[in-house]
Amino acid sequence: MKKAFIFGFVLLLFAALLPAQTWLTGSVDDALAKAKAQGKLLLLDFFASSG
C-alpha cells in the first residue's frame, strides 16, 4: 500500500511539472501542415451527439 501511495505521488508530481498541452483550432488542413512541418503525428478528436 505504501508503494502504491509513493507511486501515485510521484506520478502526480511528474504530471504537474509537465508543460500544458496546446490545442489547435481551425481547419484540419492547417493542423496537418503544421504537424508535417514539425515531423509530428496528428490526433483528431471529435464527437457527435444524437438526441
N, C-alpha and C positions, 0 to 999 in steps of 0.2 A: 504494500500500500504506500509505503514511504517512497519507493522508487517511482511509482506512478505519479505521485504528487510532484516530485522533483522534475520528472519528465514534462509534466504539464506546465509547470512554472517556467522551465527553460523554453518550451515551445511558445508560450505567451510572450516571454521576453524577446525572443527572436522575432516574432511577428510584429511586435511593437517597434522594433528598430528598423524594419524594412521600410523603404520609401513607399509612399502611396502610389497605387496604380493610376495611370492617366487613361481615361476613356475618351475615345474619339467620337465625335458626332459628325454627321454629314453623309456623303454618298459612299457606297461600297467601293466605287472605282477610286476615289481619293484615298480611302483606307488601304486598298490593295496596292496602290502606287507607293504609298509611304512604307508599307511593310516590305515590298520588294527592294526599295532603296536602302532599308536598314538590314536587309537579309533576315527578316523575321517571318514567322507564320502569322496568319490572320485568323482570329477567332470571331465568328459571327454568333451573336446571341440574340435570339428573337423569340417571341411567343405570340400566341393567338388565344383569344378567349371566345367561347361560344356561350351565348346567353342573351 
